[in-house]
């Protein structure tokens, strides 16, 4: 049995509740470091700054964007003022004349012009040096660490979002249509766990057709406790799929905001379902192809273009819906790339890299400690910000639960939202 996809209908949807019970690994508490934040400078252009504030906690949306394969952070957020950048990458370094200068001696990849405009509006936070101690350079193991929010020598059985949802005073009790929705390709890693009502949807039309064929099983159909859990899991999957199907209109409201690649289609579907009123707090999409060991320039250019088009199109769609202030979009990748280019004009598996967080109520600017190209750690940018601090900040501020399991483990929350809640979670309505 594939523990990531226990119950599925032609890969159209799955419930992850059984996954935790199937796993045979136990998690141990993790540790975290402190944050050094740099105050954002004035924008480089006279652009109206966003002053939005998010609405009630139970109306907020979290969209996780996985950059699968290990994104090259140094050619995404470029340390353009550091001579070592060019010296280490004579064939891969982005020319300063082409790069998009922002703040603090950094620039963005030329393909990220729509992202630079979001930064100028104060709606994009760039967190520097995100990683974890003793980095693992295996794709499978490192993304598992990111998904489960464990240390590199710890093994868990549950995604960090599954745990956050289960322990949250609102999300653990609130109905809604589902707990999470994964759109397009990609695994369910951070959402895998006990009692998570997860729907995965690769193609909306296929989902509609296949979900209609599933039926709930009688509660007394299982003679043992273990089988009763399986039945309950299937019935919850059916109920969540039915709830989404009932609201799904099939109307493509926002196709015009996105090009036709797979990643952008997933974001367009996400926007359309939100417009349909599908009530889900967590969404996940994936952009794959970042394992750029060879011929990186052209490949990375295409990926950065897709990322910029997708995030910009999603922003426009949420503004059209009047929901942009209620949206937090966070990117992540299993690791960055090596500081030096290789002989194939690519980059090999590295460690730390920057992370994007954007939304109408995001506190924009740079956060974390800027990477120092003169002080590499075994050829890698040093991980000065533990990724679990990002997750702790999401749960503490975005979901108004300061005393969350990550904060209790010692991970100092990094503030992403413009105003810290600092209050007890609001009751669901």
N, C-alpha and C positions, 0 to 999 in steps of 0.2 A: 504493500500500500504506500502511495506517495504521501508522506506526512504533511506536505504543503497543500495538497489538494485532496482531502479526504472524500468530499462529496461534491460531485460535479455533474453537469449535464452538458456533455460535449464541450467542455471547457468554458461554458457560458456563465455558470455561477457556482459558488461553493460557500459552505459555512465552515469557519475555522475552529469552531468550538471543540471539536474532538481532538485537535492537534496536540494540545497540551497533555492530554491523557495518554496519547500514543508515544510521546517523547520519553526517552529514558535518561535524560540528563538533568542535573540539578544546578540551579543558579546560586551564586554566593554574592554577598554585597560587594559593590564596586566603590572605587574612590574617585575623587575629582579634584581639580586644581582651581586656583583662583583666576579671576579675569582681570586683565588690564585693558581698559577701554580708552580709545582716543576720541576726543571731542570732535564731532564733525565740523568741517569748515563750511564757509559760505558756498553756495552752488556756483558753478562756472558760468551759468547763464541766468539771465533774468527770467525765471520761469515761476509762475504762481505755485506756491508751496501748498501741499495738501495739509489740511487741518482736521481731517476726519477722525471720529472716535467710533470705536466698535459699539454695537448695540448689546443687548442682553447676552449673557454667556451661552444660553441654550439656543441662540440663533447663529452662533459663530461657526464658521467653516474653516477647517484645516485641510489644505491640499499639500500632500507630500509628493515631490517630484524627484524620482530616482534617476541619477545620471549613471547608467550601468556600464561598468567596464573600467572605471577609474579615470575621472576627468582630470586633465592637465590644468591645475589651478594657476600655474605661473603664466600660461598663455591665455587664461580667462581674465584674471585680475592681475595685471602685469606690473611688476616692480620696475617701472620704466626708468626711474632715476638712479637705479643701482647698476654700476658698470659690470658687476659680476653676472648679471642676467645675460647680457650680450656675450660675455666671454665664455660662459658655460653652454651657450646655444648659438654658435655662429651661423648655423643653417636654419634654426627654428625660431630665433628671436623675432618678435614682431617689431617692425620698424617704427620708430617714434612718430614719424610723420603720418603713419597710417593709424596708429593707436588712438583711442578716444580718451584723452586726459580727463581725469576727474579730480580727486583730492589726494593729499598726503603723498605726493610723488608716485601715484598709481594711475594706471590707465586700463581701460577695458578693451577686449578684443574688438577689432574693427567691425565684426559682424553683430556686435551687441549694441548697436546704436539705439534701438528701442529700449534696451535696458538702461542705457546711460540717461535717456530722457526720463525714465521712471526714477532713477537716482536723483536727478535734478529736482524732481518734484518732492523729494523728501520721503518717498514711499518705498525705498529700497535700502535695506541694511546689508552690509557686506561684513561678514565675520571672518577675520583672518586666522590662519594657522589652525584649522580645525582638524583634530585627529584624536589619538589616544596613546598612552604610554605603551612601549614595546610593540610597535605596529607589526601586524601580520600582512604579508604581501600576497597571500592567496586570495583570489577573487571570492571563492566560496566562503572561506573562513572569515575574511574581513567584513563582508557584507552581513554575515551572520552576527558578528559583534555589533555592527551598527544597528541591525534590526532588533536585537535583544537587549541592547544597552548594557552589555557586560564588559569586563576587562578582557584583555587578549588571552589570559590564561584561565578564563572562566567559561563555563558552558551552561546555557539556559535552555528553557523549553517553551518560552513564551515571548512574543513580540512586545516591545516596550509600549506601543500604543494599546495593545490588548490589555496590558496590566493597568495602564493609565485610565482606560475606559471603565474597566471593572471596578477600580477603587474610587472612581470619582463620585461625589455625592449626587451630581445631576445625571451624568451619562449612565451610571449603573442602574438607575431607577426609571429613567425617562423612556418612553415608548419609542416614538419615531418609526421610520420605515425600516431602518437597519442601523447598525452601529458604524459600518464602513462600507465603502464601495470602491473596488479596484477596477479601473477602466483600461482596456487594451492589454498589451503584453506585460510581462513582469510577474514576479512572485508576490505572495501576500505577506512575506516575512514579518514586518513590524506589526501586522494585524493578526498573526497567528496566535491563538490562545483559547482558553476555556470560555465557553459561553459568549463568544463574539459573533454577533449576527452579521456576517460578512457576505456580501454579494460581489462576485467577480463577473465582469461583462466584457467580452472581447468585441462583439459586434451586436449592436442594439437589436437589429432585426432577428438575428439568430436567437438572441436571448428571449425575445418575446415568444418566438415559436416554440422553443424548448421548455421554457418555464411553464407554459400552459399544460404540458404533459405530465408534470410532476404532481403527485398527490400526497397528502399527509397520511401517515400510518396511525392506526388506532393505538392509544396509549397503552393498552393492555396486550399489545402484540409481542412484547418482549418478556421472556420467562426469567431473565436474570437482570441484576442491576446494571451490568456492563452493557447488555443489549438495550436496556431501557434508556441508557444514556445515548446510545446510537440513534434510537428512535426519536428521542427528544431533539437531538442535533439535526436530524433530517427534517423534522417538522418545523423547527425554527428556520431552517434554510428555506423551506417551502413558503412559510409565512412571510419572510423577508422578501423573497423573490416576488411573491404575489403583491406585496405592498408597493414595490417598485413598478411592477408591470401595470398595476391599476392607474398609476399616475403618469406613466410614460406615454406621451402622445405621439412620438415619432416625428414631431415637427422639428425641423432643422433651422432654428432661429438664427444661429450664430455662425453658420458655415462660412459666410462672407468674411468673417474675421480671421479665418485660419486657412493656410494652404492645405494641400491634400495628402501630406505624408502621414504615416501611422501615428506618430506622436501628436501631431496637431489635430488629427481626427479624434484621438482620445480626449483631448482637452475640449474640443467642440462638443463631444458627447456629454462630458462633464457639465459644461455650461448649459446645454439644453436640458439636462435632467434637473439641474438646480432651478432652471426657469419653469420646469414642469411642476415644481413644488416637492420634489423628492427630498424628504427630510432625513439627512444623514450628516453627522458631524465631521467625519473624516473621509477624505477621498485620496486615491493614490493613482499616479500615472508613472510611466517609465519612458525615458529616452535612452536607447541602447546604442552601442557602437564606440564607446570611449576607450577601448583598449588599443591605443594608437602606438604600437611598437615600431611601426614603419610608415613612411610617407605621411607624416602627421599633418602637415600644413593644410593640405586640401581636405582631408577627412575632418579635421577639427573645425575648419572653416564652415563646412556643411552642418556639422552638429551645432555649432554656435548660432548659425543662422536659424536652424529649426527651433532651438531653445528660445531665441529672442522673439521669433515670430509667434511661438506658442504662448509665452508669458505675456507678451504685449496684447495678443488677441484675447487671452483670457481676461486680462485687466479691462479691456474695452467692453467685453461681454458683461462682466460684473457691474461695470459702471452703468451700462444700458439697463441692467436689472435693478439698479439702486442698491447693490449688495457689496460693492467693493470695500467699504469700511468694515464689513463683517467677515472678510476673507483674509487668511494668513497663508501664504504660499512659501514653502521651505524646500530648497533643493538639498540633495545629499548624494554622496558617491562613496564607494567602499574605500577608496584611498585616492591620493593625488598621484603625480608622476615624479620621476627623478628630476633633480635640478638640471643635470647635464643631459644633452641629447645623446643618443646612441649612434652607432655607425650606419644605421638604416634610416637616418633622419626621422627618428621617432623618439619616444621616451618610454622607459620601463617603469614597472610598478614602484610607486613611492610611498609616501606617508601622508603628511598633512596637506590641506588645500583649503581655499576659501569656500564659503557657503553663502548662498543668497537667501534672504527673507524679504518678502514684499507683500504689500497690501495697503489699503487706504488708510489704515490706522497704525501702520508700522512706524517705529521711530527710526528714521533713515540715518545714513552715515556709516562710518567705519566703526567696527567693534573688534576687540581683541588686540593682540600684539602684532605689529607689522612683521612680516618675515624678513630676516636678515640673510641675504645671499652670501655674505662672508662668513656666516656661522652655521654651516650645514651640519647635520647629524648623520653620519654615514651616508653622505650624498643626498640627504633629504632635507627639505624644509622642516624645521622643528615644530612639533605639535604644541603650540602655546595655549590652545583652547581645547578643552576636552569636549567632544561632541555631546556628551551627556549633560553638559551645562546648557546647551541649546534646548535639549528635550525638557530639562527641568524648568527652563524659562517658559516654554510653551505651556506646560501644565500649570505653572505658578501664576503666570500673568494672563495668558490668552484664555485659559480655562479657570482662572481665579481659584487655584488650589495651591497656595504657597507650601503647605505641609505635605507635599507629594513624596512618593517613594524615592525618587531620585535626589531630591533635596535632603531627605533623611539619610541618604547614603553619603552625603558630603559634597554633592555637586552644586556649586554655587550657581543659581539660575542667572542666565544672561537675558537681559530685558530686550524684547523685540517689539512689543506693543508700545505705542506712544505714551499711554498712561498706565501706570501700574495699578492693578485693581486693589490689592492689599485688603480685601474684604472677603467675607464668607461668600461662597458661591451663591448665585441667585437661584431661586426655585424655578423649576421648569413650569411652563404654563401650557 
